[in-house]
Amino acid sequence: EYATGVGRYEIGLPKGRIEKGESVLIAANREMKEEIGFGAKTLTLLSKISANPAYSGQMTYVVLAESLYPESLEGDEPEPIEVIPWPIEEIDSLIASGECTEARSLAALYMTRDILRRRHG
């Protein structure tokens, strides 16, 4: 997705606003359908993080989506988003590529990787 703040395309995770009346998990599933064309049969809230609590009260909910299935909803993106599958165990190569620098996405990926490692030993 084009990131105007850095003036280039950036690899990141689906994210967006929670609409009035939506739960975190319903919003996460909707955003995935709008942005990457997949829904999830299982959604788990992992954490709530802040980018900078000294200056902003904005929180980001980290949700693990599993058992994905194809389903698209029309979104509000200004251009089509390219979906780039990336193995969770290769986060270091993603960072080394310089194409993913957004702290919320990186924190979410590391949290998810650690949780999946604990689950599967």
RAURTA-V20582 format. One record per residue. SS is DSSP state (a for helix, b for strand, c for the rest). OMEGA is omega in whole degrees, 0 to 359 (* if undefined). Layout:
SS,OMEGA + SS,OMEGA
This chain:
c,179 + b,180 + b,185 + c,181 + c,180 + c,175 + c,179 + b,176 + b,185 + c,173 + c,179 + c,179 + c,175 + c,178 + c,180 + c,182 + c,170 + c,181 + c,179 + c,179 + c,179 + c,169 + c,178 + a,185 + a,177 + a,178 + a,180 + a,180 + a,179 + a,180 + a,178 + a,179 + a,180 + a,189 + a,183 + c,176 + c,177 + b,169 + b,180 + b,176 + b,181 + b,177 + b,181 + b,176 + b,182 + b,186 + b,173 + b,184 + b,178 + b,178 + c,181 + c,185 + c,178 + c,184 + c,187 + c,176 + c,180 + c,179 + b,175 + b,178 + b,179 + b,184 + b,174 + b,180 + b,181 + b,182 + b,182 + b,176 + b,181 + b,173 + c,182 + c,169 + c,177 + c,180 + c,181 + c,181 + c,181 + c,178 + c,179 + c,177 + c,177 + c,178 + c,181 + c,177 + c,180 + c,181 + c,183 + a,180 + a,181 + a,179 + a,182 + a,179 + a,175 + a,178 + a,180 + a,180 + a,182 + c,183 + c,178 + c,182 + c,184 + c,188 + a,181 + a,179 + a,181 + a,178 + a,180 + a,180 + a,179 + a,176 + a,182 + a,179 + a,181 + a,178 + a,179 + a,176 + a,180 + a,180 + a,188 + a,175 + c,*
